[in-house]
Amino acid sequence: MLLENTGSPDYAMYEDLHRAHLQDAVASCLHFLENGNNCREIPAHYHDFIEIIYGIHGTFHATLCNEKYEIHEGDMLMINVNEVHAFHHFEPCEYYCLQFDPTVFFSSPVYSTEAKYVLPSLMANVSNPQHPSRFSLVVRKEELDKTHIPDYIKDYHKEFSKKEPGFELAIRADIYRVFLWHLRRMEANGISLFTTSTLRTEDVTRLRNVLDYIHENYMQPIRAEDMAKMCNMSYSYFSRFFRHAMGQTFSNYLLYVRLNEAEKMLISTEKSISNIALDTGFSTASYFITQFKKHRHTTPKQRKQKTMASEA
């Protein structure tokens, strides 16, 4: 596991999962914590991949979304793209960790756009305590035992470990199955990913251009009116178009991106809260603090202190 720290050792780190040995097979990896392993902590980190944690035996704690989750044997946890997370175990335990880029599974530009931008946003909303839902990113053993998901995960581990000829195809197929089940579980709970599939190809291109622009320029002032002009749409039509495609307003999505980037800076740099606010596009530090507290249920200062304390 390669970790790149942009700040002091007391801060969370970016985990680089772009391993050359996987080549073009599948952007994923697997590791597990065995009995007798001296490592009791996996420090706070984040990466631009979705992660699946599956408990084999024992119990451990996972911290993400500013919440603690207790994971037992047979439980599965879904961790979002760029979600800061950490693990702690108090007893011998073992678990599988699958990490993958969902965009590699879609040849269609429509679904690739959804996997890159819509899915992370949806997962962030359902994991937010402010948005109560029957859907949870933690799937308990009782639910999984009624599915083939444990078999797919165990087969993935076997294929990845043995690396027999064609193992890349096998692990890709297993991830496909797990990811498909997760998407259908979201759909069954009223959380639809495939919203842009009803859009015309040219509209999907416009949407992706807007989303690319947001993610590349979130630190600058961005107005919906300017994005509407980029799409050759009126402001009112663009607002309806964006909400239909993304399931939320333009301003809410922009705020989601900025808060994500700000949180990554809080836990990975020594920048002041005022500088982080300005560097992520917030007009003032006070507005940033208000919005962060509203959506993360803690202040930026407390978030920074909590990360440093957990690493001490």
RODO-2510 file (C-alpha; in nm, 4 decimals, decimal comma):
residues 312
     n   res          X          Y          Z
     1     m     0,0000     0,0000     0,0000
     2     l     0,1584     0,3259    -0,1120
     3     l     0,0597     0,6282     0,0927
     4     e     0,1453     0,9823    -0,0038
     5     n     0,1316     1,2377     0,2751
     6     t     0,1098     1,6018     0,1744
     7     g     0,1365     1,7297     0,5308
     8     s     0,2825     1,6164     0,8610
     9     p     0,2808     1,2515     0,9752
    10     d    -0,0142     1,3300     1,2028
    11     y    -0,2492     1,3823     0,9119
    12     a    -0,4450     1,1390     0,6971
    13     m    -0,2868     1,0355     0,3714
    14     y    -0,3797     0,9758     0,0109
    15     e    -0,3537     0,6096    -0,0849
    16     d    -0,2302     0,5566    -0,4387
    17     l    -0,4098     0,2503    -0,5774
    18     h    -0,2995     0,2851    -0,9398
    19     r    -0,0833    -0,0261    -0,9321
    20     a     0,1115    -0,0921    -1,2476
    21     h     0,1017    -0,4711    -1,2106
    22     l    -0,2742    -0,4751    -1,2652
    23     q    -0,2264    -0,3118    -1,6061
    24     d    -0,5646    -0,2793    -1,7809
    25     a    -0,7277    -0,5811    -1,6159
    26     v    -0,9171    -0,4082    -1,3369
    27     a    -0,8314    -0,1124    -1,1170
    28     s    -0,8556    -0,2924    -0,7846
    29     c    -0,6590    -0,4713    -0,5179
    30     l    -0,7155    -0,6924    -0,2173
    31     h    -0,5487    -0,7258     0,1187
    32     f    -0,6489    -0,8789     0,4480
    33     l    -0,5481    -0,8546     0,8117
    34     e    -0,4628    -1,1941     0,9567
    35     n    -0,4550    -1,3262     1,3096
    36     g    -0,1369    -1,2288     1,4877
    37     n    -0,0840    -0,9152     1,2792
    38     n     0,0694    -0,6498     1,5048
    39     c    -0,1018    -0,3649     1,3211
    40     r    -0,3957    -0,2523     1,5331
    41     e    -0,4593     0,0652     1,3353
    42     i    -0,4937     0,1545     0,9708
    43     p    -0,4671     0,5349     0,9878
    44     a    -0,7059     0,7782     0,8245
    45     h    -0,6653     0,7826     0,4476
    46     y    -0,8638     0,8285     0,1276
    47     h    -0,8412     0,7326    -0,2393
    48     d    -1,0269     0,7861    -0,5650
    49     f    -1,1666     0,4321    -0,5714
    50     i    -1,4693     0,2621    -0,4180
    51     e    -1,3731     0,0169    -0,1440
    52     i    -1,5554    -0,2935    -0,0243
    53     i    -1,4692    -0,4329     0,3196
    54     y    -1,5907    -0,7828     0,4074
    55     g    -1,5438    -0,9329     0,7534
    56     i    -1,4045    -1,2873     0,7638
    57     h    -1,3822    -1,3319     1,1412
    58     g    -1,3436    -1,1183     1,4481
    59     t    -1,4689    -0,7628     1,4983
    60     f    -1,3188    -0,4284     1,4040
    61     h    -1,4245    -0,0646     1,3923
    62     a    -1,4374     0,1497     1,0811
    63     t    -1,4627     0,5279     1,0970
    64     l    -1,6061     0,7203     0,8025
    65     c    -1,8512     1,0035     0,7461
    66     n    -1,7561     1,1138     1,0977
    67     e    -1,9329     0,8017     1,2266
    68     k    -1,8065     0,4760     1,3777
    69     y    -1,9269     0,1387     1,2510
    70     e    -1,8668    -0,1995     1,4123
    71     i    -1,8037    -0,4631     1,1477
    72     h    -1,8472    -0,8312     1,2320
    73     e    -1,7891    -1,1573     1,0500
    74     g    -2,0039    -1,1683     0,7358
    75     d    -2,0735    -0,7919     0,7288
    76     m    -1,9866    -0,5756     0,4285
    77     l    -1,9053    -0,2040     0,4229
    78     m    -1,9087     0,0177     0,1125
    79     i    -1,6685     0,3137     0,1260
    80     n    -1,7193     0,6004    -0,1145
    81     v    -1,4712     0,7628    -0,3503
    82     n    -1,2477     1,0110    -0,1601
    83     e    -1,4180     0,9251     0,1701
    84     v    -1,1782     0,9655     0,4615
    85     h    -1,1760     0,6404     0,6583
    86     a    -0,9725     0,4518     0,9183
    87     f    -0,9799     0,1100     1,0873
    88     h    -0,9088    -0,0125     1,4391
    89     h    -0,9263    -0,3658     1,5755
    90     f    -0,9225    -0,4734     1,9379
    91     e    -0,8945    -0,8471     1,8824
    92     p    -0,7542    -1,0820     1,6173
    93     c    -0,9601    -1,0349     1,3046
    94     e    -0,9483    -1,0899     0,9336
    95     y    -1,1191    -0,9107     0,6506
    96     y    -1,1012    -0,8716     0,2756
    97     c    -1,0550    -0,5319     0,1161
    98     l    -1,1546    -0,4862    -0,2492
    99     q    -1,0793    -0,1520    -0,4153
   100     f    -1,1942    -0,0644    -0,7647
   101     d    -1,2751     0,2155    -1,0042
   102     p    -1,6403     0,1712    -1,1137
   103     t    -1,5863     0,3674    -1,4356
   104     v    -1,3764     0,0852    -1,5843
   105     f    -1,6860    -0,1342    -1,6043
   106     f    -1,8807     0,0906    -1,8404
   107     s    -1,8066     0,1266    -2,2102
   108     s    -2,0969     0,3667    -2,2594
   109     p    -2,0158     0,7371    -2,1966
   110     v    -2,3581     0,7671    -2,0304
   111     y    -2,2945     0,5082    -1,7603
   112     s    -1,9292     0,6050    -1,7265
   113     t    -2,0415     0,9595    -1,6423
   114     e    -2,2857     0,8237    -1,3852
   115     a    -2,0245     0,6013    -1,2244
   116     k    -1,7692     0,8840    -1,2057
   117     y    -1,9931     1,1641    -1,0805
   118     v    -2,3480     1,0540    -0,9919
   119     l    -2,2666     0,7427    -0,7885
   120     p    -2,0197     0,9097    -0,5457
   121     s    -2,2691     1,1900    -0,4870
   122     l    -2,5534     0,9458    -0,4176
   123     m    -2,3402     0,7402    -0,1812
   124     a    -2,2403     1,0557     0,0051
   125     n    -2,6049     1,1527     0,0513
   126     v    -2,7256     0,8148     0,1767
   127     s    -2,4362     0,7906     0,4239
   128     n    -2,5100     1,1343     0,5669
   129     p    -2,7006     1,1167     0,8989
   130     q    -2,8845     1,4304     0,7865
   131     h    -3,0497     1,2224     0,5137
   132     p    -3,2069     0,9262     0,7004
   133     s    -3,2743     0,6324     0,4748
   134     r    -3,3548     0,2638     0,4902
   135     f    -3,0468     0,2200     0,2725
   136     s    -2,7148     0,1806     0,4493
   137     l    -2,3612     0,1447     0,3226
   138     v    -2,3163    -0,1239     0,5892
   139     v    -2,4764    -0,4527     0,4840
   140     r    -2,5185    -0,7012     0,7646
   141     k    -2,4555    -1,0750     0,7459
   142     e    -2,8265    -1,1552     0,7703
   143     e    -2,8944    -0,9770     0,4417
   144     l    -2,5848    -1,1030     0,2620
   145     d    -2,6466    -1,4670     0,3573
   146     k    -2,9502    -1,4582     0,1266
   147     t    -2,7268    -1,3686    -0,1696
   148     h    -2,4209    -1,4981    -0,3547
   149     i    -2,2158    -1,1910    -0,2587
   150     p    -1,9978    -1,3732     0,0006
   151     d    -1,9144    -1,6362    -0,2645
   152     y    -1,8135    -1,3692    -0,5188
   153     i    -1,5894    -1,1961    -0,2653
   154     k    -1,4220    -1,5203    -0,1568
   155     d    -1,3720    -1,6238    -0,5188
   156     y    -1,2154    -1,2845    -0,5867
   157     h    -0,9691    -1,3422    -0,3040
   158     k    -0,8826    -1,6903    -0,4288
   159     e    -0,8295    -1,5767    -0,7878
   160     f    -0,6298    -1,2710    -0,6845
   161     s    -0,4081    -1,4766    -0,4537
   162     k    -0,3335    -1,7631    -0,6949
   163     k    -0,3082    -1,5471    -1,0077
   164     e    -0,3621    -1,8379    -1,2420
   165     p    -0,3929    -1,7691    -1,6174
   166     g    -0,7005    -1,5534    -1,6809
   167     f    -0,7369    -1,4455    -1,3175
   168     e    -0,7953    -1,0865    -1,4343
   169     l    -1,1157    -1,1941    -1,6109
   170     a    -1,2285    -1,3858    -1,3028
   171     i    -1,1832    -1,0985    -1,0585
   172     r    -1,3438    -0,8579    -1,3028
   173     a    -1,6487    -1,0876    -1,3224
   174     d    -1,6702    -1,1123    -0,9421
   175     i    -1,6515    -0,7348    -0,9000
   176     y    -1,9142    -0,6926    -1,1727
   177     r    -2,1518    -0,9143    -0,9753
   178     v    -2,0925    -0,7430    -0,6424
   179     f    -2,1204    -0,3960    -0,7956
   180     l    -2,4379    -0,4894    -0,9866
   181     w    -2,5974    -0,6187    -0,6667
   182     h    -2,5081    -0,2950    -0,4895
   183     l    -2,6610    -0,0814    -0,7669
   184     r    -2,9817    -0,2851    -0,7686
   185     r    -2,9985    -0,2625    -0,3908
   186     m    -2,9798     0,1147    -0,4240
   187     e    -3,2548     0,1110    -0,6892
   188     a    -3,4759    -0,1065    -0,4664
   189     n    -3,4438     0,1598    -0,1960
   190     g    -3,5419     0,4426    -0,4293
   191     i    -3,1883     0,5620    -0,5025
   192     s    -3,1526     0,5604    -0,8792
   193     l    -2,8150     0,5815    -1,0486
   194     f    -2,9349     0,5423    -1,4046
   195     t    -3,0969     0,8839    -1,4357
   196     t    -2,8996     1,0139    -1,7318
   197     s    -2,9850     0,7103    -1,9456
   198     t    -3,2983     0,8979    -2,0579
   199     l    -3,0911     1,1919    -2,1831
   200     r    -2,9822     1,2426    -2,5398
   201     t    -2,6181     1,1772    -2,6219
   202     e    -2,5481     1,5456    -2,6742
   203     d    -2,7021     1,6267    -2,3353
   204     v    -2,4837     1,3676    -2,1644
   205     t    -2,1811     1,5318    -2,3247
   206     r    -2,2959     1,8718    -2,1969
   207     l    -2,3483     1,7337    -1,8487
   208     r    -2,0043     1,5736    -1,8397
   209     n    -1,8458     1,9010    -1,9571
   210     v    -2,0186     2,0834    -1,6720
   211     l    -1,9139     1,8229    -1,4139
   212     d    -1,5565     1,8185    -1,5416
   213     y    -1,5501     2,1978    -1,5171
   214     i    -1,6801     2,1910    -1,1584
   215     h    -1,4221     1,9372    -1,0439
   216     e    -1,1390     2,1245    -1,2133
   217     n    -1,2425     2,4751    -1,1046
   218     y    -1,4299     2,4362    -0,7732
   219     m    -1,1788     2,6730    -0,6129
   220     q    -1,3015     2,9552    -0,8382
   221     p    -1,6421     3,1306    -0,8414
   222     i    -1,8796     2,9168    -1,0494
   223     r    -2,2277     3,0389    -1,1388
   224     a    -2,5136     2,8295    -1,2729
   225     e    -2,5774     3,1052    -1,5266
   226     d    -2,2302     3,0534    -1,6749
   227     m    -2,2792     2,6762    -1,6882
   228     a    -2,6109     2,7306    -1,8653
   229     k    -2,4327     2,9374    -2,1306
   230     m    -2,1716     2,6636    -2,1657
   231     c    -2,4558     2,4227    -2,2449
   232     n    -2,6384     2,6724    -2,4717
   233     m    -2,9387     2,6559    -2,2397
   234     s    -3,1452     2,9132    -2,0581
   235     y    -3,0842     2,9343    -1,6840
   236     s    -3,4247     2,7858    -1,5969
   237     y    -3,3893     2,4990    -1,8449
   238     f    -3,0357     2,4238    -1,7260
   239     s    -3,1517     2,4148    -1,3643
   240     r    -3,4220     2,1594    -1,4462
   241     f    -3,1825     1,9631    -1,6688
   242     f    -2,9141     1,9407    -1,3994
   243     r    -3,1574     1,8430    -1,1244
   244     h    -3,3097     1,5702    -1,3416
   245     a    -2,9696     1,4278    -1,4348
   246     m    -2,8005     1,4522    -1,0934
   247     g    -3,0932     1,4197    -0,8535
   248     q    -3,0005     1,7475    -0,6823
   249     t    -2,9629     2,1143    -0,7591
   250     f    -2,6529     2,2646    -0,9175
   251     s    -2,5710     2,4630    -0,6021
   252     n    -2,5999     2,1548    -0,3808
   253     y    -2,3680     1,9540    -0,6040
   254     l    -2,1114     2,2334    -0,6139
   255     l    -2,1273     2,2531    -0,2341
   256     y    -2,0801     1,8744    -0,2119
   257     v    -1,7622     1,8949    -0,4230
   258     r    -1,6209     2,1854    -0,2251
   259     l    -1,6899     2,0246     0,1121
   260     n    -1,5228     1,7028    -0,0025
   261     e    -1,2131     1,8866    -0,1153
   262     a    -1,2075     2,0947     0,2021
   263     e    -1,2291     1,7871     0,4233
   264     k    -0,9388     1,6263     0,2378
   265     m    -0,7325     1,9400     0,3041
   266     l    -0,8352     1,9433     0,6703
   267     i    -0,6999     1,5953     0,7286
   268     s    -0,4001     1,6015     0,4930
   269     t    -0,2458     1,9497     0,5258
   270     e    -0,1500     2,2019     0,7890
   271     k    -0,3340     2,4859     0,6165
   272     s    -0,5449     2,7149     0,8303
   273     i    -0,9220     2,6878     0,8141
   274     s    -0,9415     3,0316     0,6529
   275     n    -0,6993     2,9311     0,3774
   276     i    -0,8812     2,6027     0,3186
   277     a    -1,2083     2,7914     0,2849
   278     l    -1,0631     3,0227     0,0211
   279     d    -0,8749     2,7422    -0,1562
   280     t    -1,1973     2,5440    -0,2037
   281     g    -1,4131     2,8253    -0,3354
   282     f    -1,6000     2,9406    -0,0248
   283     s    -1,6564     3,3143    -0,0148
   284     t    -1,5742     3,3451     0,3556
   285     a    -1,4384     3,1248     0,6337
   286     s    -1,7561     3,1759     0,8375
   287     y    -1,9739     3,0476     0,5512
   288     f    -1,7453     2,7461     0,5128
   289     i    -1,7653     2,6694     0,8855
   290     t    -2,1453     2,6980     0,8809
   291     q    -2,1852     2,4675     0,5834
   292     f    -1,9292     2,2156     0,7079
   293     k    -2,1006     2,1918     1,0453
   294     k    -2,4411     2,1571     0,8806
   295     h    -2,3373     1,8713     0,6505
   296     r    -2,0611     1,7012     0,8548
   297     h    -2,2136     1,7579     1,2011
   298     t    -1,8847     1,8857     1,3353
   299     t    -1,6769     2,1986     1,2871
   300     p    -1,3689     2,2082     1,0608
   301     k    -1,1506     2,2634     1,3688
   302     q    -1,2993     1,9615     1,5445
   303     r    -1,2539     1,7517     1,2300
   304     k    -0,8875     1,8463     1,2099
   305     q    -0,8314     1,7854     1,5824
   306     k    -1,0099     1,4499     1,5711
   307     t    -0,7860     1,3250     1,2916
   308     m    -0,4700     1,4378     1,4698
   309     a    -0,5855     1,2795     1,7981
   310     s    -0,6586     0,9448     1,6301
   311     e    -0,3066     0,9427     1,4850
   312     a    -0,1356     1,0329     1,8128
***
